[in-house]
Structures are given as structure tokens and as C-alpha cells.
Amino acid sequence: MNKKWMIGTLALSLGLVSAGSGALAATPAAGDTAIKTVAASAPGKEGPATINNLTTKSIIPLLVHAKKLYTYASGSGNFLGAEKFDYNGLEYRYLSSDLGTRQQLMNYIKRGFTHNAAAFYVQTQFLEMKGRMAQVNADVGNHLQFDKATAVMVSKTATTAVFELSVPQESGQGENAAVVVKLKKVSGYWRIDMSPDTLF
């Protein structure tokens, strides 16, 4: 058996390779804990970005992984006190250098989402200013605990799937939220096929 092929397969099974990008997950610089958490998420032997057998159990780690991607991107990346500017009456903040270009941001989001979902998210939630990506300076996201969600498969084909989840609130108060998640298989791995801001 080809040695390179074996190493590549091992890297995929351990979640060290991001499906679609082909880049190895590097150890982030000191202080980049959010990146480290996302890159190191590996439930069992299979990383959440390399799920090829989608079930009511395996969808949960994929959603937790995807929420970490969304939280990091929607929080402008790996630094606080981001550089800010005003545009059309709103205050914007630039994203950190690891998400600084449209391509970097797209590649990052595609670790958990389809190309179309990532493209819609980038197009509608970010602004490209002087070659750098920026976003409105505001907190976003919901307070649902996707790691404690339960899932029911609504439909599934070889390349598409729909699940309905019951997701508890972080406060523990109120009824669980009913969340519908659409997925698509991309290059052999499942990706969420809806914009991150509509899900999280």
C-alpha cells in the first residue's frame, strides 16, 4: 500500500485534515485558543469535519464543530479590540488576519458548511473593505446547547439529508428549540447546507 495514501487516510480519520481544503491543521500560535479548540475537536476516532456516515448521533459533533466555526468568525476571529471604522452609519470591525481575506474566511467556514452556504454567509454578513474582511461590530448568535441536542432523521439520500433537532436553551429555562438542519455530502463528507447565521 502506498505510504502517502496511508498517512493521508490516517490524517483524515483523526480529523487533522480539513475536508475540501487539503490543508493540515497547524498548531495555532500562542493565545489562539479558539482556533485550537476547533482544530482539536475530535469525538472518538473521527473528527467532526470528516463524518461520512451521518446518523442521529454523528450529526451532533458536526453541529458543535460548526457552531464553533460560526462563533469564531462572527466574533471577528482571534483577537479582541479589533480595528474599527464607520461605514454607512454603522460601526464595523475588521476580522483577524487568519480570516482577513474573502478566501481565508470562505475556507474556514467550509470546514463545516457547503460552499453555497459559506458564500451566502460571507456575502450577507461581511463587508470587504480595502481588501480586508469586516463585519458590523455587534454580538450575534443564539444560546442553544447543540452539544445536548437530540436529533431525528427526517429524510436522507446518498448526498442530502434533513434532520430535526430538539435543542435545550443555555439557561435551562423554557422549552427546547426545534431546529431543522439541512446537509449535503461534499467530497465524501457531510456539510451543513444552510447559512451559519440562520442556524446559530
C-alpha positions in Angstrom: 0.0 0.0 0.0 1.2 3.5 -0.8 2.8 5.2 2.3 1.5 8.7 1.4 -2.0 7.3 0.9 -1.9 5.6 4.3 -0.7 8.8 6.0 -3.4 10.8 4.3 -6.1 8.3 5.3 -4.8 8.4 8.9 -4.8 12.2 9.0 -8.4 12.2 7.7 -9.6 9.7 10.2 -8.0 11.6 13.1 -9.6 14.9 11.8 -6.3 16.5 11.1 -7.2 17.4 7.6 -10.0 19.7 6.8 -12.1 18.2 4.1 -12.1 20.2 0.9 -9.1 22.4 1.7 -6.5 19.7 1.8 -4.5 21.7 4.4 -3.2 20.1 7.6 -4.4 21.8 10.7 -1.4 23.6 12.1 -0.9 24.2 15.8 -2.0 27.8 16.3 0.2 30.5 17.8 0.1 31.1 21.5 -3.1 32.8 22.5 -5.2 31.4 19.6 -7.3 29.1 21.9 -10.4 29.4 19.8 -8.6 28.0 16.7 -7.0 25.2 18.8 -10.4 24.2 20.1 -11.9 23.9 16.7 -9.0 22.2 15.1 -8.7 19.7 18.0 -12.3 18.7 18.2 -12.3 15.0 17.5 -15.1 12.9 19.1 -13.8 9.3 19.1 -11.6 8.4 16.2 -13.3 10.6 13.6 -13.2 14.3 13.6 -16.4 16.2 13.1 -15.2 17.6 9.7 -14.7 14.1 8.4 -18.0 12.5 9.0 -19.0 10.3 6.1 -21.7 8.2 7.9 -24.4 10.6 9.0 -26.6 9.4 11.8 -28.7 10.9 14.6 -25.5 10.5 16.8 -22.8 11.8 14.4 -24.7 14.9 13.4 -24.3 16.3 17.0 -20.5 16.6 16.9 -20.7 18.1 13.4 -23.1 20.8 14.7 -21.0 21.5 17.7 -18.0 21.9 15.4 -20.0 24.1 13.0 -21.1 26.4 15.9 -17.5 26.8 17.0 -16.6 27.9 13.4 -19.6 30.3 13.4 -18.8 31.7 16.9 -15.1 32.3 15.9 -16.0 34.0 12.6 -18.8 36.1 14.0 -16.6 37.3 16.8 -14.1 38.7 14.3 -11.5 35.9 14.8 -8.7 35.5 17.2 -8.3 38.9 18.9 -10.1 41.4 21.0 -10.1 45.1 20.4 -10.4 44.8 16.7 -9.6 47.7 14.4 -12.9 49.6 13.9 -14.3 52.0 11.3 -17.6 53.6 10.4 -19.4 52.9 7.1 -22.9 53.9 6.1 -23.8 54.9 9.7 -22.7 51.6 11.2 -19.6 50.7 13.2 -17.6 47.8 11.6 -14.7 45.8 12.8 -12.0 44.1 10.7 -11.5 40.3 11.1 -8.2 38.9 12.4 -5.5 38.1 9.9 -6.3 34.4 9.7 -9.8 35.3 8.4 -8.7 38.6 6.8 -9.4 37.8 3.1 -12.6 36.6 1.5 -10.8 33.3 0.5 -9.5 32.7 4.0 -12.9 33.3 5.5 -14.6 31.1 2.9 -12.1 28.3 3.5 -12.6 28.5 7.3 -16.4 28.4 7.0 -16.3 25.5 4.6 -14.8 23.3 7.3 -18.4 22.7 8.4 -20.6 24.1 5.7 -21.2 23.7 2.0 -19.7 26.2 -0.5 -23.1 27.7 -1.2 -23.9 28.1 2.5 -20.5 29.7 3.2 -20.8 32.0 0.1 -24.2 33.2 1.2 -23.0 33.8 4.8 -19.9 35.7 3.7 -21.9 37.8 1.1 -24.7 38.8 3.5 -22.9 39.1 6.9 -19.5 40.6 5.9 -18.1 43.6 4.1 -14.9 43.7 2.1 -13.1 47.0 2.7 -9.7 47.7 1.2 -9.1 44.0 0.6 -9.9 43.1 4.2 -13.0 41.4 5.5 -15.1 43.3 8.1 -18.4 42.9 9.9 -20.8 45.0 11.9 -19.5 45.5 15.4 -22.2 43.6 17.3 -22.7 40.4 19.2 -24.7 37.7 17.3 -25.8 34.1 17.8 -28.3 32.2 19.9 -27.9 30.5 23.3 -28.8 26.9 22.3 -26.8 24.0 23.6 -26.2 21.9 20.5 -24.0 19.5 22.4 -27.1 18.4 24.4 -29.4 18.2 21.4 -31.3 15.1 20.3 -31.8 14.5 16.6 -34.4 12.7 14.4 -33.7 12.0 10.8 -36.5 13.4 8.6 -35.0 12.3 5.2 -31.7 11.1 3.8 -30.4 10.2 0.4 -26.8 9.4 -0.7 -26.0 13.1 -0.9 -28.6 15.1 1.1 -30.2 14.8 4.5 -32.6 16.7 6.7 -32.7 16.3 10.5 -34.9 17.9 13.1 -33.3 18.6 16.4 -34.6 19.4 19.9 -32.0 21.8 21.4 -32.0 22.9 25.0 -31.6 26.6 26.0 -28.3 27.5 27.7 -30.2 29.0 30.7 -32.0 25.7 31.2 -35.3 27.6 31.2 -38.0 27.4 28.6 -38.8 24.7 26.1 -36.3 23.2 23.8 -36.0 24.8 20.4 -37.0 22.8 17.4 -34.2 23.3 14.7 -34.3 21.9 11.2 -30.8 21.2 9.7 -30.2 20.5 6.0 -27.0 18.8 5.0 -25.2 17.8 1.8 -22.3 15.4 1.1 -19.3 17.2 -0.3 -16.2 15.3 -1.5 -17.4 12.3 0.6 -18.0 14.3 3.8 -21.2 15.8 5.3 -21.5 19.6 5.4 -24.3 21.8 6.7 -26.2 23.2 3.7 -27.6 26.4 5.3 -26.0 29.7 6.2 -24.5 29.7 9.7 -26.4 32.8 10.8 -29.8 31.1 10.1 -28.8 28.1 12.2 -26.9 29.6 15.1 
